[in-house]
Structures are given as C-alpha cells and as structure tokens.
Amino acid sequence: MRTSSWVDHWPVRLDGEELATLLGTLRANSAAASARLTEKALAYLAASTGRAAVDRPPQRPHDVVVALHRILTRSRFLKGSRSCFPLETALAQMLPFVESGQPITILTIGFPFKQHDNGLKAAGPWPDLAELGALLRLKELESAFTAVYPPGLRVVVLNDGGYSRPRGWAEMGRYRRQLKRYAQLVGLGNSVRFCDQSRFVARVLGPREWNTREKYRRTYKELISMLAGSPRALRSAAVIDQRLAETLPPALLAGLPSFREIVSSLVYSVPVPACAGTDARQWACQVLAWPDRFTSPDLRPELAAARREVISCAWQDAANFLAASLADAAVGVAEQFPLHVRLATVASRPGCSGFSYLGGSTLLPWHGTGCLDGRGLLCAEFLVSLDHRGFLPVYCGLIGDEQPLLMVPFARTRYMNGRRQVDPELLVTARLRSR
C-alpha cells in the first residue's frame, strides 16, 4: 500500500465549537436510533401477544424480557448468528434481574489498549473516535433497555489489557482514564463500570483459586514454549497444535483458538523494529508483507532480522495468550462469574449475544483508527488503509497533538478562514452505522 507522511498535508484541526458539533450530532442521532428500536420492540411484543397495545413500559417480567431480547438481537447491535442467543437463553439470564427489579448486568471484555505498535493500525496509544463510538453504542443499548425496563442495565467492561499479553501499566492506565472521560461525554458514566480483568477474576475466584489458576498458567506456558520451540514459518504452527492435542485433554482445548490462529493474528500486532533512514510505516509494510520469510539468502540482513524479531515476539505472545486461556478453562473461570448477560464481541457463541460496536467490518475499535467516511458514518479502519485512500488526520484538544482523534477523506475538508477544516456538512451528519 502507498503511505505518505502527514507533515506533507495541511493540518486539519477541530476547534471547540466543531468538536461540540461532532459530539452533539453523534449523541442526537444515536438517541433517535435508540428510540426507534424501542418503539419497534414494543410493537413486536404487541403483535406477538395478539394485543393491540402493551403497557409502556411492560409490566409482566416475561414481556419485559421478550422486548429486551428483541432489542439486543437487532442488526444495529448484533454480530454473528441470532441462534447463539435464543429467547430461552435470554429468559434464563434476564428474568432473575427483572423479577427482583434490579438492573440487568451486561458483561463484556475488551478495550485493552490501542494496537499501535507497528504503526499500521493506529497512530498512537490514545483511544480515539472509534472507542468513543463504541461507548456510544453501549449508550444506545442502555437507553433502549431503560425505556422498556426502567431499572435499566449495568454494563461491566473487563479491560483485558495485560491479562493474556504483558503490557505496561502506564500506557493502559492512560488509555483507561480517557475511556472513562469518553463514557461521561456520551452520557454513559453512571451505567458502565470498567474493571481490570485480572483483578476482577481474582476477586471472583478468591485467593486460593486464583493461585491455582496462576500455577496452571505457568505450567501451560512452559509446556507450550517447549512444544513450540524456536519461531519459524507460520504454517509450521499447525504442528504445535497437533502436539498440544496429543498432550492435553480434548475437553480442555475445546472452544479455544489454536496456537496457529493466535500467532497468525498477533504477528500483525507486535512492534516492528525501526530501520534508520526509512519511513516507519513503509518499512512496517515491507516487514509484514511476508513476516515469516527471513531465511532467503538474497534477503537484506536488516529486513531478515526485523522479520525474525516480529515472528519471535508473536510466538512469545501467542504462548502467553494460549496459556492464559488454558488456565481459565482448567479452573472454570467463566462458570464462576455472577449471573449476567454476556456480549461476545469477537465471535458469537452459544449462550452469548454477539455484539457489534460499530457495524460494518469485524474490526474492533481498539484494533484500528476512528474515521468518518464520506457519508458521515463512524467506522474503524486500519491507519495504513486510510492513508492509502487519502484520508487526512484530524486533531483536537480532546487528546491533543500526539495523535489524531479521527481521520476524514480529503474531499470532505475545506480551506476556510486561513486553515483547513472538516466540511461542516460532514460534522452535522455524523452517525453510527445501522448494521
């Protein structure tokens, strides 16, 4: 892909009024979408029960859950198959909350840290408009639930940064503080609780079980490292999975991603060693074009060394990730969580409602860069792709000059009043995708 240096572009910046317009438009359009979902869910409830109208809000607990299930499984929120979260499952998970008049606990895992390490996915460590949009989607869900069931919901977000892959606390702490600020900006502050996943799981398990879990994690890490050996071609990772299948009980591996799947994903997330005198993003593209090809005799030494280091980091991170997953399975972490409705944001699975933060592609907000496309839809895309397509970075005081808050197409900018600005029409049409 073609990359370009941002210093060659006219700087684009939102002033305070423009930022307020953008945030106000996003909130207003989301509130309207949430209200429409509520009306449609109540109309569906009336039709399904053969009544001309239903109480607003519904009074019978069963009716409440039917309406809430209808909202949660609409295309605005849904990711994957509806068959993973049938009404019977919703009744089992929600009725106890409704019958006791308590907010419904919604649990999801995510918002670990911004994946900016190789410079191709995101420009820096701050959460940007993609994360803000993701929280706004949770606000839509919260508003729709509250309109049907006034006690509403309680969203518990388990921040999984550092849980399966080591990460510096300073970076994660800054990321999480900004997330909480975004939650306040979108009006979600009183309904969401961000929890460090390690601390949350340790509280759920108790000291003894947590220590057992940690012993399992260290044991599995040693086993995987022994079976994996030295990093090599990605296709050879399948041999490691065969060795694990011969060593560990099938029930323990059931439902977990394979080592090959993990390392093939993480290789595009780990840092790329710098090369002096070379554009960082162009160099990263060269390294990651064929990340596991580093043994060819005609390959430049610096390129071979960079690819070898990338594969080595991915190999190590994959071992950490799989060891943590195996340890959780061994002690049954998920089965010991308090009653909740689980939102699955990576892949839908039975018993969980698949949840899409931004719709469109399957890219998670923290895996990419927030942008507005030419129609004003808020999306998350890889930075290198946006750069290739001529998007410009847009800065503002919300996160400062270290990285842009979002990117917009060059064609949706204007040179006005002595500076390049985002087209005002784009700001007043900004909205989340409907699916």
C-alpha positions in Angstrom: 0.0 0.0 0.0 1.0 3.6 -0.6 1.9 5.5 2.5 2.6 9.2 2.9 3.9 11.5 5.6 1.3 13.6 7.4 3.7 16.5 7.5 3.1 16.9 3.8 -0.6 17.5 4.4 -2.3 20.7 5.5 -3.0 20.2 9.2 -6.7 19.7 10.0 -8.0 20.6 13.4 -11.3 20.8 15.2 -11.8 23.9 17.4 -14.0 23.7 20.5 -17.2 24.5 18.6 -16.6 22.0 15.9 -15.8 19.3 18.4 -19.1 20.1 20.3 -21.0 19.9 17.0 -19.5 16.5 16.2 -20.2 15.0 19.6 -23.7 16.6 19.8 -24.6 15.2 16.4 -23.4 11.7 17.2 -25.3 11.7 20.5 -28.5 13.1 19.0 -28.5 10.6 16.1 -27.8 7.7 18.5 -30.6 8.8 20.8 -33.0 8.9 17.9 -32.0 5.4 16.7 -32.4 4.0 20.2 -35.9 5.5 20.5 -36.8 3.9 17.1 -35.6 0.5 18.3 -37.7 0.8 21.5 -40.8 1.6 19.5 -40.2 -1.4 17.2 -39.6 -3.8 20.1 -42.8 -2.8 21.8 -44.7 -3.1 18.5 -43.2 -6.6 18.1 -44.3 -7.5 21.6 -47.8 -6.4 21.0 -48.0 -8.3 17.7 -46.5 -11.5 19.2 -49.0 -11.5 22.1 -52.0 -10.6 19.9 -52.7 -7.4 21.8 -53.5 -4.0 20.1 -51.0 -2.4 22.5 -48.8 -3.2 25.5 -48.1 -1.3 28.7 -45.3 1.2 28.4 -43.1 0.0 30.0 -44.4 -3.6 30.1 -45.3 -4.9 33.5 -45.1 -8.7 33.1 -41.5 -9.9 33.6 -41.8 -12.3 30.6 -42.9 -9.5 28.4 -40.0 -7.3 29.5 -37.5 -10.0 28.6 -39.2 -10.6 25.2 -38.8 -6.9 24.4 -35.3 -6.7 25.7 -34.2 -9.7 23.7 -35.8 -8.2 20.6 -33.7 -5.0 21.1 -30.4 -6.9 21.8 -30.7 -9.1 18.7 -31.5 -6.4 16.2 -28.9 -5.7 13.4 -27.8 -2.4 15.0 -26.2 -4.4 17.8 -26.0 -8.0 16.6 -22.8 -9.7 15.5 -23.0 -13.3 14.2 -25.9 -15.6 14.5 -29.1 -15.0 16.5 -29.3 -18.7 17.1 -26.5 -18.3 19.7 -28.8 -16.3 22.0 -32.4 -17.6 21.7 -35.2 -16.2 23.8 -35.0 -19.2 26.1 -31.4 -18.2 27.0 -32.4 -14.6 27.5 -35.2 -15.6 29.8 -32.8 -17.7 31.9 -30.3 -14.9 32.2 -32.6 -11.9 32.5 -35.7 -13.0 34.4 -34.0 -13.2 37.8 -33.0 -9.5 37.5 -36.4 -8.4 36.2 -38.3 -10.3 38.9 -36.3 -8.7 41.6 -36.4 -5.2 40.0 -32.6 -5.0 39.7 -30.6 -3.6 36.8 -29.6 -6.3 34.4 -25.8 -7.0 34.4 -24.3 -6.9 30.9 -20.7 -8.2 30.8 -18.2 -7.8 28.0 -14.5 -8.0 27.6 -12.4 -5.5 25.7 -10.8 -2.0 25.4 -7.4 -3.5 26.3 -5.1 -0.8 24.7 -4.8 0.8 21.3 -2.9 -1.5 19.0 -0.5 1.0 17.6 2.8 -1.0 17.9 3.6 -1.4 14.3 2.2 1.9 13.2 -0.1 0.4 10.6 -3.3 0.0 12.6 -3.4 3.2 14.7 -1.3 6.3 15.1 -0.7 6.2 18.8 -1.8 4.9 22.3 -4.8 7.1 22.9 -8.4 5.8 22.4 -9.8 7.8 19.5 -13.2 8.3 17.9 -13.6 4.6 17.3 -13.6 3.9 21.1 -15.9 6.9 21.7 -18.3 5.5 19.1 -18.1 2.0 20.7 -19.2 3.5 24.1 -21.9 5.5 22.3 -23.2 2.1 21.0 -23.4 0.9 24.6 -25.3 4.1 25.5 -27.8 3.3 22.7 -28.3 -0.2 24.2 -28.6 1.3 27.7 -31.2 3.9 26.6 -33.3 1.3 24.8 -33.2 -1.1 27.8 -34.2 1.7 30.2 -37.2 2.7 28.1 -38.5 -0.8 28.3 -37.3 -1.7 31.8 -36.7 1.5 34.0 -34.1 -0.2 36.3 -32.0 -0.4 33.1 -28.8 -2.2 32.9 -25.3 -2.2 34.5 -22.5 -2.6 32.0 -19.4 -4.3 33.3 -16.5 -3.9 30.9 -13.5 -6.1 31.7 -10.4 -4.4 30.4 -8.3 -7.3 29.3 -5.1 -5.4 28.6 -2.3 -7.4 30.3 -4.5 -10.3 31.2 -3.2 -12.6 28.4 -0.4 -10.4 27.0 2.0 -8.4 29.2 1.6 -4.6 28.8 2.9 -1.6 30.6 0.6 -0.2 33.3 1.4 3.4 32.4 0.0 3.1 28.9 -3.0 1.0 30.0 -3.8 3.5 32.8 -3.8 6.4 30.5 -6.0 4.6 28.0 -8.5 3.7 30.6 -8.7 7.2 32.1 -9.5 8.5 28.7 -12.2 5.8 28.2 -13.9 6.9 31.4 -13.8 10.5 30.1 -15.5 9.4 26.8 -18.1 7.5 28.8 -19.0 10.7 30.6 -19.1 12.6 27.3 -21.6 10.2 25.7 -23.8 10.1 28.9 -22.8 6.5 29.9 -20.9 7.4 33.1 -23.5 6.1 35.6 -24.2 2.8 33.8 -20.8 1.5 33.0 -18.0 0.1 35.2 -14.6 -0.5 33.8 -12.7 -3.3 35.7 -9.2 -4.7 35.2 -9.8 -8.3 34.2 -7.1 -9.7 36.3 -8.4 -8.0 39.4 -12.0 -8.9 38.6 -11.2 -12.6 38.1 -9.0 -12.7 41.2 -12.0 -11.4 43.3 -14.4 -13.9 41.7 -12.1 -16.9 42.3 -10.7 -15.9 45.7 -7.0 -16.1 46.7 -6.7 -19.9 46.7 -8.4 -20.5 43.3 -6.5 -17.5 41.8 -3.2 -19.0 42.9 -4.3 -22.3 41.3 -5.1 -20.5 38.1 -1.7 -18.9 38.1 0.1 -22.2 38.7 -1.8 -23.6 35.7 -0.9 -20.6 33.6 2.8 -21.0 34.3 2.7 -24.8 33.7 1.0 -24.4 30.4 3.3 -21.6 29.3 6.3 -23.9 29.9 4.6 -26.7 28.0 3.7 -24.6 25.0 7.1 -23.0 24.9 8.7 -26.4 24.9 6.4 -27.8 22.2 6.7 -24.6 20.1 10.5 -24.4 20.0 12.2 -21.7 18.0 9.9 -19.4 15.9 9.7 -20.4 12.3 7.2 -20.3 9.4 3.6 -19.6 10.3 2.4 -22.8 8.6 4.5 -24.8 11.0 2.4 -23.6 13.9 -0.1 -26.3 13.0 2.4 -28.9 14.1 2.4 -27.3 17.6 -1.4 -27.7 17.7 -1.0 -31.4 16.9 1.5 -31.8 19.7 -0.9 -29.9 22.1 -3.8 -32.1 21.1 -1.7 -35.2 21.8 -0.6 -33.9 25.2 -3.7 -32.2 26.7 -7.3 -33.4 27.2 -9.6 -32.6 24.3 -12.2 -31.0 26.7 -9.6 -28.5 27.8 -8.8 -27.4 24.3 -12.5 -27.3 23.2 -13.6 -23.9 22.2 -10.2 -22.3 22.4 -8.4 -20.8 19.4 -5.5 -22.8 18.1 -1.8 -21.7 18.5 -1.7 -21.2 14.7 -4.7 -18.9 14.7 -3.3 -16.9 17.6 0.2 -16.4 16.2 -1.1 -15.7 12.7 -3.2 -12.8 14.2 -0.7 -11.4 16.7 2.1 -11.2 14.1 0.3 -8.1 12.7 0.1 -6.5 16.2 3.6 -6.7 17.7 6.2 -3.9 17.3 8.2 -3.7 14.1 11.9 -2.9 14.8 12.9 0.5 13.4 15.1 0.9 10.4 17.2 4.1 10.3 16.6 6.4 7.4 13.4 4.6 6.3 9.8 5.8 6.7 8.4 3.8 9.6 5.1 2.9 8.1 6.6 2.0 4.7 9.2 -0.1 6.5 6.5 -1.9 8.5 4.7 -2.7 5.3 7.8 -4.3 3.9 8.4 -6.3 7.0 4.8 -7.6 7.3 4.3 -8.3 3.7 5.9 -11.7 4.3 6.6 -11.7 8.1 7.9 -15.3 8.2 10.2 -15.2 5.2 13.5 -14.4 6.8 15.8 -17.2 5.7 16.2 -16.4 2.0 19.9 -15.8 1.2 19.2 -12.8 -1.0 17.2 -11.0 1.7 18.6 -7.8 3.1 20.1 -8.5 6.5 18.1 -5.7 8.2 14.8 -7.0 6.7 15.6 -10.6 7.7 16.4 -9.5 11.2 13.3 -7.4 11.6 11.0 -10.3 10.4 12.7 -12.7 12.7 12.1 -10.4 15.7 8.5 -9.9 14.7 7.9 -13.6 14.5 9.7 -14.2 17.8 7.5 -11.6 19.6 4.3 -13.1 18.1 5.4 -16.6 19.0 6.0 -15.4 22.6 2.7 -13.5 22.8 0.8 -16.5 21.4 2.2 -18.7 24.1 1.2 -16.3 26.8 -2.3 -15.9 25.3 -2.9 -19.6 24.9 -1.5 -20.4 28.4 -3.9 -17.9 30.0 -6.8 -19.3 28.1 -6.0 -22.9 29.1 -5.6 -21.8 32.7 -9.0 -20.1 32.7 -10.6 -23.3 31.2 -8.8 -25.5 33.7 -10.3 -23.7 36.8 -13.6 -22.9 35.1 -13.3 -19.1 35.4 -16.3 -18.3 33.2 -18.6 -20.6 35.1 -17.9 -18.8 38.4 -18.9 -15.3 37.2 -22.1 -13.9 38.9 -25.3 -14.1 36.8 -25.0 -11.8 33.7 -25.8 -11.4 30.0 -22.5 -11.9 28.1 -21.8 -9.8 25.0 -19.4 -11.6 22.7 -17.5 -9.1 20.6 -15.0 -11.3 18.8 -17.1 -14.3 17.7 -20.7 -15.2 18.7 -21.0 -18.5 20.6 -23.9 -20.3 22.3 -25.1 -18.6 25.4 -23.8 -15.2 24.5 -25.2 -12.4 22.4 -22.9 -11.4 19.6 -22.3 -7.7 19.8 -21.0 -5.3 17.2 -19.7 -1.9 18.4 -19.5 -0.1 15.1 -21.1 -2.4 12.5 -19.7 -2.9 9.0 -16.4 -4.7 9.2 -15.4 -7.0 12.0 -12.6 -4.8 13.1 -12.7 -3.9 16.8 -12.4 -0.2 17.7 -9.0 -0.7 19.5 -7.6 -2.6 16.5 -7.9 0.4 14.2 -8.3 4.1 13.7 -11.6 6.0 14.1 -12.8 7.8 11.0 -15.8 9.4 9.3 -16.4 8.1 5.8 -17.7 10.4 3.0 -21.3 9.8 4.2 -20.6 10.6 7.8 -20.6 7.1 9.1 -18.3 6.4 12.1 -16.0 3.5 11.3 -12.8 1.9 12.4 -10.2 1.2 9.8 -6.5 0.3 9.6 -4.4 3.5 9.5 -2.4 2.3 6.5 -5.6 1.7 4.6 -6.9 5.2 5.4 -3.6 6.7 4.4 -3.6 4.8 1.1 -7.1 6.2 0.4 -6.1 9.8 1.0 -7.7 10.4 4.4 -6.4 13.2 6.5 -5.7 13.2 10.3 -7.9 15.5 12.3 -6.6 16.8 15.7 -8.4 18.4 18.5 -7.9 19.4 22.2 -9.7 16.2 23.4 -6.4 14.2 23.1 -4.0 16.9 21.9 -1.4 16.8 19.2 0.1 13.4 20.0 -2.3 11.6 17.6 -5.5 12.5 15.7 -8.9 11.9 17.1 -10.2 10.8 13.7 -9.5 10.8 10.0 -11.7 12.1 7.2 -11.5 11.9 3.4 -9.5 14.8 1.8 -12.6 15.6 -0.3 -14.6 16.3 2.9 -12.2 19.0 4.0 -12.3 22.7 3.1 -9.7 25.5 3.3 -11.6 28.2 5.1 -10.7 31.2 7.3 -7.0 30.6 6.8 -7.0 27.0 7.9 -8.0 23.6 6.6 -11.2 22.4 8.3 -13.5 19.4 8.2 -16.5 20.1 5.9 -19.2 21.4 8.3 -21.8 19.2 6.5 -19.8 16.1 7.5 -19.9 17.1 11.1 -23.7 17.6 11.2 -24.3 14.2 9.5 -22.0 12.1 11.7 -23.7 8.9 13.0 -23.1 5.3 13.9 -23.8 2.6 11.3 -27.1 0.9 11.5 -25.6 -2.5 10.8 
